[in-house]
Structures are given as C-alpha cells and as structure tokens.
C-alpha cells in the first residue's frame, strides 16, 4: 500500500470529536459501554468485522490510553453521520452574544486556586486548578478540585468591558456556581453563588444549600504559566473543616423528617442487576420502619444514603443500607443513584460494595449509565475496568445469557 493510501492518524482533537459523539449517542439512547460495543460490532460490514473488547471501548471513552488506529477508524465509521453536540460551546456563544462579550482571551491560562470559607476570622482552604482556554468570544473553563480529585466542574467565561461572568456546573451532579468579576489592574474581584449537592429521594421539603461568596483573584505572571490565587469568602458557611462540614450536612439530612416515597414515574427505566458471588444481604424497603435509639419506629433516610455515596463514605453507606435504605433510590432532580454517585466520585470501594449488594444499572435523567459517567468524570482506570465488566455482567443476566 502506498503512503498516499494510508489514512492519516487521528490527532487529539479528532479523537475528542469521536469520543464526544459516542458519549452523546450513549446518553441519547440511554445505553452504556457494553451495549455500545455490541452496536459498533453489529454495524460493521460482515467481511470486515473486527472484534473489539468492552474494556477497549471504555478506555477510549475515558481517554485513558491511546487506542490503536484500527479501533479509532471503526469508531469513526460508526459515528460519521451522528450529530456533534457542543453544549459548552452553545452556552458560550449564547452568553457572548447576550453580554456582547469581547476580549475574553485575556483571562486564558492555567490557574492554581485557593478557595476559602471564612467566619469569625477562621478559614478552611480548598485548593483547585482552573484551565481557561480562549474560544473566539468566550473562554472554556475546566475546574478540578485538588482536595477531591473526582470533583470536576466545566463551563464558560465571558466578559464585557471590565466585567467577567464565569458560569460552571459539576459534571456529575450538574450543581451550578457562578461568579461576577471585575478587573482592577492585576486583580480580579467580585461576588457569586455556589450550591452544594443536596440529594432528595422524596418530595423536596427544604431549601437548597446555597453559599453566597465574595471572590478575589490575583494574577501572577510566571515564565511557564499564568497563576492566580483565588480567595472566596462564604458569608453563610460554618467555621469548620471540609470533612466536618460534610458530617454536619449528613447530620442535617438525617435529622429531616422522612416523607413517604412517591410512586415511580410513568415509563420506568430498565433495571439491570449485576451478578455477585455472594447473595445480597436482605435489607428492608424504604417504606418499612426500624427502631431508633429510643425504640421509636422511624423510616430510613434515603437522602443521607445518597449523600454518603457521593462523598465516598463507605462506612455510612453500609450503615444506612443495613438500616433499611433502598440501594436503588434515586435523587428526584437528577435521577442519580448511589451507584452513579460513587462511580462519578471515583469511590472504588463503595462501587464494589454496591455492586456486590445487587445495585441496579440504570440511566440517570441525562441518560447516563454508570459506564458513561465513569468516562465523563475521569475516574481511575481500575474503576473504569471494574464498572464496565460489572455492567456487562448485569446486561448478560438481564438478557438471559
């Protein structure tokens, strides 16, 4: 074969486009990596069929390894007629047009950030990094927490005159935060609002957890990159450490009155349960009661169960499941189950426990199966491999294989 007939290699951007198309297809069709693999294989011409493993597909989706060109060619043929959605780009363009954004590129760069919650003069500092990349009239923003490696936010930044608006959301929970910033020489300061993930498995009966914050960014020009120190002061947070804040949130959720679980919506989602070498422990249903310390009968709190899974708190997950929490309970707003949340937060031990207890593999409200979430949320390779095998086993069991 002559060099001219050899197809060019897919560069990083081309692979990203193929990956995004595949992930969009998975969400739209509410399928995970095992079913996607089967459809890719079935779509090939009979004479040219090439076997591809589900782990290979999952690792490509998660951008964990450089997949060989022959497989990437196969994926590209499968998605060649599919749409290429770009919600971040659409948001950026819409905001840029609305705010008549200009000169957003001056904010582009890599930033190291320190987020501080202050009360009575004491601060709890959380570290993160911001990658801000110029894209015509707006900037794409990716924020990664250094304290919680799996907490990743994405969004856009636009500016008009001396004012910048940065809008982000958590890739897993979709929880938003927004800042309105102004430039003063080498400093950027302003105010904003950030929300906490506050799951509710029953009818929402409380206000969402919001923090009103003030922000100050100081740009420091270095030889290799641009660095900014971000100081964010909460006017509503407690003077406690990050771990203590979670414990307080959990205690608050546990103290809320339990309400009856509503009937499931019409068109229930398919339920796939992974096989386990051990039989799942018997756990009461959420509408059953169990005694508290005083012997009174109370219903287990599903919201606390979801919050513990999101925090990767295996001890609390086990305790609440043993107390009667439903393993497949889902947050009303997002459809996220404990398995979704544990996968998205890279909590491998919690994921293994939930799968071993018979957690169902279902899509959330965005159509994301656990393998889709694993790919989108940049979890570890070990978790990617585990969850794709578990999901495949669940589908095989459901299909009677």
C-alpha positions in Angstrom: 0.0 0.0 0.0 1.4 3.4 -1.0 1.9 6.1 1.6 -0.8 8.2 -0.1 -3.4 5.5 0.5 -2.7 5.1 4.2 -5.3 7.1 6.2 -3.9 9.8 8.4 -3.7 9.2 12.1 -6.3 10.7 14.3 -4.9 13.6 16.3 -6.0 14.5 19.8 -8.8 16.8 18.6 -10.1 14.2 16.1 -10.2 11.6 18.8 -12.0 14.0 21.2 -14.7 14.7 18.5 -15.3 10.9 18.0 -15.4 10.4 21.8 -17.9 13.2 22.3 -20.2 11.8 19.5 -20.1 8.4 21.1 -20.9 9.7 24.6 -23.8 11.8 23.2 -25.1 8.7 21.4 -24.9 6.8 24.7 -26.9 9.4 26.6 -29.5 9.8 23.8 -30.0 6.0 23.6 -29.6 5.5 27.4 -27.1 2.8 27.0 -23.6 2.0 28.5 -20.3 0.8 27.1 -21.3 -2.9 26.8 -24.3 -2.2 24.6 -22.4 0.4 22.6 -19.7 -2.1 21.9 -22.3 -4.6 20.6 -23.8 -2.0 18.4 -20.4 -0.9 17.0 -19.6 -4.5 16.2 -23.1 -5.1 14.6 -22.7 -2.0 12.4 -19.6 -3.3 10.7 -19.6 -4.9 7.3 -19.6 -8.7 7.6 -16.3 -9.2 5.8 -14.5 -6.6 7.8 -15.8 -7.3 11.3 -13.1 -6.8 13.9 -13.6 -7.9 17.5 -13.3 -5.2 20.0 -13.4 -5.6 23.8 -15.7 -3.6 26.0 -12.7 -2.6 28.1 -11.1 -1.1 24.9 -14.2 0.9 24.2 -14.5 2.1 27.9 -10.9 3.2 28.0 -11.2 5.1 24.7 -14.3 6.8 26.1 -12.5 7.7 29.3 -9.4 8.8 27.3 -7.2 6.5 29.5 -4.9 5.1 26.9 -4.0 5.9 23.3 -6.3 3.4 21.4 -4.8 1.9 18.3 -5.8 3.5 14.9 -7.7 0.5 13.6 -10.2 0.7 16.5 -10.5 4.5 16.2 -11.2 4.1 12.5 -14.0 1.7 13.5 -15.4 4.1 16.0 -15.3 7.0 13.4 -17.2 5.0 10.8 -19.9 4.2 13.4 -20.4 7.9 14.4 -19.7 9.6 11.0 -23.3 10.5 10.4 -24.1 11.4 14.1 -24.5 14.9 15.3 -21.6 16.6 17.2 -23.3 18.5 20.0 -21.3 21.1 22.0 -23.4 22.4 24.9 -20.4 24.3 26.4 -19.8 26.0 23.0 -23.5 26.7 22.6 -23.6 28.2 26.1 -20.5 30.3 25.5 -21.8 31.7 22.2 -25.2 32.5 23.6 -23.7 34.3 26.7 -21.2 36.1 24.4 -24.0 37.3 22.2 -26.2 38.3 25.2 -23.4 40.1 27.1 -21.7 41.4 23.9 -18.5 39.7 25.1 -15.2 40.9 24.0 -11.5 40.3 24.8 -12.2 37.1 26.8 -8.8 35.8 25.8 -7.1 38.0 28.3 -8.3 35.6 31.0 -7.0 32.5 29.2 -4.3 30.4 31.1 -3.7 27.8 33.7 -4.6 28.9 37.3 -3.9 27.4 40.7 -6.7 28.5 43.0 -7.3 28.5 46.7 -10.9 28.7 47.8 -11.5 29.9 51.4 -14.7 29.8 53.5 -14.4 32.3 56.3 -16.3 33.0 59.5 -15.1 34.8 62.6 -11.7 35.2 61.2 -11.0 31.4 60.6 -10.7 29.9 57.2 -10.9 26.4 55.7 -8.9 26.4 52.4 -9.8 24.2 49.5 -7.4 24.0 46.6 -8.3 23.6 42.9 -7.0 24.4 39.4 -8.6 26.2 36.6 -7.8 25.7 32.9 -9.3 28.6 31.0 -9.0 28.3 27.2 -9.9 31.1 24.8 -12.5 30.2 22.1 -13.3 33.2 19.9 -15.5 35.5 22.1 -15.6 33.4 25.2 -13.4 31.0 27.2 -14.0 27.4 28.1 -13.3 26.7 31.8 -12.5 23.4 33.5 -12.1 23.4 37.3 -10.5 20.4 39.1 -10.5 20.1 42.8 -7.2 19.2 44.3 -8.9 18.2 47.6 -11.4 15.9 45.9 -9.8 14.7 42.7 -13.0 13.5 41.2 -14.9 16.8 41.6 -14.7 18.4 38.2 -16.7 21.5 37.0 -16.9 22.8 33.5 -18.4 26.0 32.0 -17.6 29.3 30.3 -16.3 32.7 31.0 -17.4 35.8 29.0 -16.5 39.4 29.6 -17.8 42.8 28.6 -15.7 45.9 29.2 -14.1 45.3 32.6 -16.7 42.7 33.9 -16.3 38.9 33.6 -19.0 36.3 34.2 -17.9 32.7 34.9 -20.6 30.0 34.9 -19.8 26.4 35.9 -21.5 23.2 36.9 -20.4 19.9 38.4 -20.0 17.3 35.6 -21.6 14.6 37.8 -24.4 16.3 39.7 -24.9 19.4 37.5 -24.8 21.6 40.6 -24.1 25.2 39.5 -21.9 28.0 40.6 -21.5 31.5 39.1 -19.2 34.5 39.7 -19.5 38.1 38.6 -15.9 39.5 38.5 -14.4 42.9 37.7 -10.8 43.6 36.7 -8.7 46.1 38.6 -5.1 46.1 37.3 -3.7 42.6 38.2 -6.6 41.8 40.5 -10.0 40.3 39.7 -12.6 40.5 42.4 -16.3 40.1 42.7 -19.2 38.1 44.2 -21.0 34.9 43.3 -23.1 32.0 44.4 -22.3 28.3 44.7 -24.6 25.4 45.5 -24.0 22.2 47.4 -25.2 18.8 46.2 -28.2 18.2 48.4 -30.0 15.0 47.2 -33.6 14.4 47.9 -35.2 11.0 47.4 -38.6 12.1 48.4 -40.7 15.3 47.7 -38.3 18.2 48.3 -39.3 19.9 51.5 -36.4 22.2 52.2 -34.5 24.9 50.5 -31.3 24.0 48.5 -28.0 24.6 50.2 -26.5 27.8 48.7 -23.4 29.8 49.6 -23.1 33.5 48.8 -19.5 34.2 48.2 -17.1 37.0 47.6 -14.1 36.4 45.4 -10.7 37.9 44.9 -8.3 36.8 42.1 -4.7 38.0 41.9 -2.9 37.2 38.7 0.8 36.4 39.0 2.7 36.2 35.7 5.3 33.4 35.7 7.7 32.2 33.0 5.8 29.0 32.2 2.2 29.7 33.0 -0.2 32.2 34.4 -1.1 31.6 38.1 -4.0 33.1 40.0 -4.7 32.9 43.7 -8.5 32.8 44.3 -9.8 33.7 47.7 -13.5 33.0 48.2 -15.2 34.0 51.4 -18.5 32.5 52.3 -20.9 34.6 54.4 -23.1 31.6 55.4 -20.7 28.7 56.0 -19.8 27.3 59.4 -16.3 27.7 60.9 -15.4 24.1 60.4 -13.1 21.9 58.3 -14.2 20.4 55.0 -14.7 17.0 56.5 -16.6 18.4 59.5 -18.8 20.3 57.1 -19.7 17.1 55.3 -20.5 15.4 58.7 -22.7 18.4 59.6 -24.5 18.2 56.2 -25.1 14.5 56.7 -26.4 15.0 60.2 -28.7 17.8 58.9 -30.1 15.4 56.3 -30.5 12.6 58.8 -32.5 15.0 61.1 -35.0 16.0 58.4 -38.5 14.4 58.7 -39.0 11.4 56.5 -41.8 11.7 53.9 -43.5 8.8 52.1 -41.7 7.8 48.9 -43.7 8.9 45.8 -44.8 6.3 43.3 -42.4 5.8 40.4 -43.0 7.9 37.3 -44.6 6.5 34.2 -42.2 4.8 31.7 -40.0 3.3 34.4 -36.3 2.8 33.4 -35.0 -0.7 32.7 -33.3 -2.3 35.7 -30.1 -4.3 35.4 -28.6 -6.0 38.4 -25.1 -7.3 38.5 -24.4 -10.9 39.5 -22.4 -11.4 42.7 -20.5 -14.4 44.1 -22.4 -13.7 47.3 -26.1 -13.3 47.8 -27.1 -9.7 48.5 -27.9 -9.1 52.2 -31.6 -8.7 52.9 -32.4 -5.1 53.6 -35.8 -3.6 54.4 -37.6 -1.4 51.9 -37.6 2.4 52.4 -41.3 2.4 53.5 -40.6 -0.1 56.3 -39.8 1.2 59.7 -37.0 0.4 62.1 -36.4 1.5 65.7 -34.3 4.4 66.7 -32.2 4.6 69.9 -35.3 5.2 71.9 -37.2 2.4 70.4 -39.5 4.6 68.2 -40.2 3.5 64.7 -38.7 5.8 62.0 -38.1 5.4 58.3 -34.5 5.3 57.0 -33.3 8.4 55.3 -32.7 7.9 51.6 -31.1 11.4 51.0 -28.4 10.7 53.6 -27.6 7.4 51.8 -27.1 9.3 48.5 -25.0 12.0 50.2 -22.8 9.4 51.8 -22.3 7.6 48.4 -21.4 11.0 46.8 -18.8 11.6 49.5 -17.4 8.1 49.2 -18.2 7.4 52.8 -18.3 3.6 52.8 -18.9 3.2 56.5 -22.1 5.4 56.4 -23.2 3.7 53.1 -23.0 0.3 54.7 -24.7 1.5 57.9 -27.6 3.2 56.2 -28.1 0.3 53.8 -28.2 -2.1 56.7 -30.7 0.2 58.4 -33.2 -0.1 55.5 -32.1 2.4 52.9 -33.1 1.3 49.4 -30.0 0.5 47.3 -31.5 1.9 44.1 -33.1 5.0 45.5 -32.5 8.0 43.2 -32.3 11.8 43.6 -35.5 13.3 42.3 -33.8 16.1 40.4 -31.0 14.2 38.7 -32.0 10.5 38.8 -28.6 9.8 40.2 -28.5 6.6 42.3 -25.8 5.7 44.9 -24.0 3.7 42.3 -23.9 6.6 39.8 -22.6 8.9 42.6 -20.0 6.5 43.8 -18.7 5.9 40.2 -18.6 9.6 39.4 -16.7 10.4 42.6 -14.2 7.6 41.9 -15.1 5.8 45.1 -14.0 2.3 44.0 -14.6 0.6 47.4 -18.1 2.0 47.6 -18.8 1.0 44.0 -17.6 -2.6 44.6 -19.8 -2.8 47.7 -22.9 -1.5 46.0 -22.4 -3.9 43.0 -21.8 -6.8 45.4 -25.1 -5.9 47.1 -27.0 -6.0 43.9 -27.2 -2.4 42.8 -29.1 -1.9 39.6 -27.6 -0.5 36.4 -30.0 2.2 35.2 -29.6 5.5 33.4 -29.9 8.8 35.2 -32.1 11.6 33.9 -29.5 12.6 31.4 -29.5 9.1 30.0 -26.1 8.2 31.6 -25.4 4.7 32.6 -22.6 4.1 35.2 -20.1 3.4 32.4 -21.0 6.7 30.7 -20.5 8.5 34.0 -17.1 6.8 34.5 -16.0 8.0 31.1 -17.2 11.6 31.6 -15.9 12.1 35.1 -12.3 11.0 34.5 -12.3 8.2 37.1 -9.4 5.8 37.6 -8.5 3.1 35.1 -9.2 0.4 37.7 -12.7 1.7 38.3 -13.3 2.0 34.5 -12.3 -1.6 34.1 -14.4 -2.8 37.0 -17.6 -1.0 36.2 -17.7 -2.0 32.5 -17.3 -5.6 33.4 -20.0 -5.3 36.1 -22.4 -3.6 33.7 -21.7 -6.2 31.0 -22.5 -8.9 33.6 -25.7 -7.2 34.5 -26.8 -6.9 30.9 -25.9 -10.6 30.3 -28.0 -11.6 33.3 -30.9 -9.5 32.2 -30.7 -10.9 28.7 -30.7 -14.5 30.0 -27.2 -15.2 28.7 
